[in-house]
């Protein structure tokens, strides 16, 4: 019962935090100067991702279906279209978050610091030197690749459930989606975790403990990424929202 209640309260809290992040960014004086470079970078990354999705990824997936004038092939092509569209959306969001979080790492650090200062009145481990910025990029890259490898291995293992008709496929689809959302959301939560210099070995424990807020953040990021104009702020808003969640749970760490 308590686990279900935790899900009901924590997942929406994580989802709403991203949109609260937009409100905080827009309404807080002095915040906008932290956003110029990551905002421009996000525009470039998102436009590039959408271009790749429309002109390369989607055609590549569709080319897997034989080009034959056959009723069964036509039915398969019709049924596969919405599936391929969903796959392309998830892949694009995945690429957007993965590249955006790495390229914007030092700027997201500043955004996270500013958010923590607003929420708590103090900053933990401020990053100002060039060495710290370089370290931020390298550590973010290492952590992101490590977490990505874990999620990929986890999903490969889950593939075996597809051998169970209907129920297995549904179970795989749901768990696979949630694991991807967990990865997307935790990337932004990890910005604060890394600034507090918590060891990598502890990250999986933290990710599991705050899985529902992170899944909510991942879902909000996915939704926000496809809203015109606002999508350019999705990486920044998700970092702000995740930092707000982190500040609330900091004592538990």
C-alpha positions in Angstrom: 0.0 0.0 0.0 2.8 2.4 0.9 4.7 1.5 -2.3 1.6 2.3 -4.4 1.0 5.6 -2.5 4.7 6.5 -3.1 4.2 5.8 -6.8 1.0 7.9 -6.9 2.7 10.9 -5.2 6.3 10.7 -6.5 5.9 10.2 -10.2 3.5 13.2 -10.7 5.9 15.2 -8.4 8.8 14.4 -10.7 6.7 15.2 -13.8 5.4 18.6 -12.4 8.9 19.6 -11.3 10.1 20.0 -14.9 7.3 22.5 -15.6 7.9 24.2 -12.3 11.5 24.5 -13.6 10.3 26.5 -16.5 8.3 28.8 -14.2 11.4 29.3 -12.0 13.6 30.1 -14.9 11.2 32.6 -16.4 10.3 34.3 -13.1 13.6 34.5 -11.3 15.7 37.6 -11.8 19.3 36.9 -12.9 18.6 33.3 -14.0 18.5 34.1 -17.8 22.2 34.8 -18.0 22.8 31.1 -17.2 20.6 30.0 -20.1 21.9 31.7 -23.3 24.6 29.2 -24.3 22.7 26.0 -23.3 19.6 27.4 -25.0 21.4 27.9 -28.3 23.1 24.5 -28.0 19.8 22.8 -27.4 18.3 24.4 -30.5 21.1 23.0 -32.6 20.9 19.6 -31.0 17.1 19.3 -31.2 17.0 20.5 -34.8 19.7 18.1 -35.8 17.9 15.2 -34.0 14.6 16.0 -35.7 16.4 16.1 -39.1 18.0 12.7 -38.5 14.7 11.3 -37.3 12.7 12.4 -40.3 15.2 11.9 -43.1 17.3 9.0 -41.8 16.0 7.0 -38.9 12.3 6.7 -40.0 13.2 5.8 -43.6 15.7 3.2 -42.4 13.1 1.5 -40.2 10.5 1.6 -43.0 13.0 0.1 -45.4 13.1 -3.1 -43.3 9.6 -3.9 -44.7 9.9 -5.5 -48.2 8.8 -3.2 -51.1 6.2 -5.5 -52.5 2.6 -4.9 -53.8 1.1 -7.5 -51.6 -2.0 -7.3 -49.4 -0.2 -8.8 -46.4 2.8 -6.5 -46.9 0.5 -3.5 -47.2 -1.3 -4.5 -44.0 2.1 -4.9 -42.3 3.2 -1.5 -43.6 0.0 0.1 -42.3 0.3 -1.5 -38.9 4.0 -0.8 -38.5 3.7 2.9 -39.2 2.5 4.0 -35.7 5.0 1.6 -34.1 7.9 3.1 -36.1 6.7 6.6 -35.3 6.8 5.8 -31.5 10.2 4.2 -31.9 11.6 7.3 -33.7 10.2 9.6 -31.1 11.8 7.7 -28.3 15.2 7.4 -30.2 15.2 11.1 -30.9 14.5 12.0 -27.3 17.1 9.6 -26.2 19.7 11.1 -28.6 18.7 14.6 -27.6 19.0 14.0 -23.9 22.2 12.0 -24.2 24.1 14.5 -26.4 22.5 17.5 -24.7 23.4 16.5 -21.2 27.1 16.0 -22.2 27.6 19.0 -24.4 25.7 21.3 -21.9 27.3 19.7 -18.8 29.2 22.7 -17.5 26.3 25.0 -18.2 23.8 22.6 -16.5 26.1 22.6 -13.5 25.6 26.4 -13.3 21.9 26.0 -13.7 21.8 23.4 -11.0 23.9 25.5 -8.6 21.6 28.5 -9.2 18.6 26.4 -8.5 20.1 24.9 -5.3 21.0 28.4 -4.2 17.3 29.5 -4.6 15.9 26.4 -2.9 18.3 26.1 0.0 20.2 29.4 0.2 23.6 27.8 -0.3 25.7 26.2 -3.0 27.6 22.9 -2.6 30.9 22.6 -4.4 30.7 25.5 -6.8 32.4 24.9 -10.2 34.3 28.0 -11.4 37.7 26.9 -12.8 38.4 25.5 -16.2 39.7 22.3 -14.7 36.4 21.8 -12.9 34.5 22.4 -16.1 36.6 19.8 -18.0 36.1 17.4 -15.2 32.4 18.0 -15.2 32.2 17.0 -18.9 34.4 13.9 -18.5 32.6 12.7 -15.4 29.2 13.3 -17.0 30.3 11.4 -20.1 31.5 8.5 -18.0 28.4 8.3 -15.8 26.0 8.7 -18.8 27.8 5.9 -20.8 27.8 3.7 -17.7 24.1 4.2 -17.0 23.3 3.8 -20.7 25.2 0.4 -20.8 23.2 -0.7 -17.7 19.9 0.2 -19.3 20.8 -1.5 -22.6 21.8 -4.7 -20.9 18.7 -4.6 -18.8 16.5 -4.3 -21.9 18.3 -7.1 -23.7 17.6 -9.4 -20.8 13.9 -8.3 -20.9 13.7 -9.3 -24.6 13.2 -12.9 -23.4 9.7 -12.0 -22.2 8.7 -11.5 -25.8 8.6 -15.3 -26.1 5.6 -15.3 -23.8 2.6 -14.5 -26.1 0.7 -11.3 -25.4 1.3 -11.0 -21.7 5.1 -11.2 -22.2 5.1 -8.6 -24.9 2.9 -6.2 -22.9 5.2 -6.7 -19.8 8.3 -6.1 -21.9 6.9 -2.9 -23.5 5.8 -1.4 -20.2 9.0 -2.2 -18.3 11.2 -1.2 -21.3 9.5 2.2 -21.5 9.8 2.8 -17.8 13.5 1.9 -17.8 14.1 4.4 -20.6 12.2 7.1 -18.8 14.2 6.3 -15.6 17.4 6.7 -17.6 16.3 10.0 -19.2 15.2 11.4 -15.8 18.1 10.2 -13.8 20.6 12.0 -16.1 19.2 15.3 -14.9 19.1 14.2 -11.3 22.7 13.0 -11.6 23.8 16.6 -12.2 23.1 17.4 -8.6 24.4 14.0 -7.3 27.7 14.6 -9.1 28.1 18.1 -7.8 27.8 16.7 -4.3 30.6 14.2 -5.3 28.7 11.1 -4.4 30.6 7.9 -5.6 29.5 6.1 -8.8 28.9 2.9 -6.8 26.2 4.7 -4.9 24.4 6.0 -8.0 22.4 2.9 -8.6 21.1 2.9 -5.1 20.1 6.5 -5.4 18.5 5.9 -8.9 16.5 3.0 -7.5 15.5 4.9 -4.3 14.2 7.9 -6.4 13.1 5.9 -9.4 9.5 7.3 -9.5 10.4 11.0 -9.4 13.1 10.3 -12.0 10.6 8.4 -14.3 8.3 11.4 -13.9 11.1 13.8 -14.9 11.9 11.6 -17.9 8.3 11.6 -19.1 8.0 15.4 -18.7 11.3 15.8 -20.6 9.9 13.6 -23.4 6.7 15.6 -23.6 8.4 19.0 -23.3 10.9 18.1 -26.1 8.1 18.0 -28.6 6.4 21.3 -27.6 7.4 24.1 -30.0 9.7 26.7 -28.5 9.4 25.2 -25.0 11.2 22.1 -26.3 14.4 24.2 -26.5 14.3 24.6 -22.8 13.6 20.9 -22.0 17.1 20.1 -20.9 17.4 23.2 -18.8 13.9 22.8 -17.3 14.6 19.1 -16.5 17.8 20.0 -14.7 16.1 22.7 -12.7 13.2 20.3 -11.8 15.6 17.5 -10.9 17.6 19.8 -8.7 14.4 20.9 -6.9 13.6 17.3 -6.2 17.2 16.6 -5.1 17.1 19.5 -2.6 14.0 18.1 -1.0 15.6 14.6 -0.7 19.1 15.7 0.1 18.9 14.9 3.8 17.9 11.3 2.9 21.2 10.9 1.1 
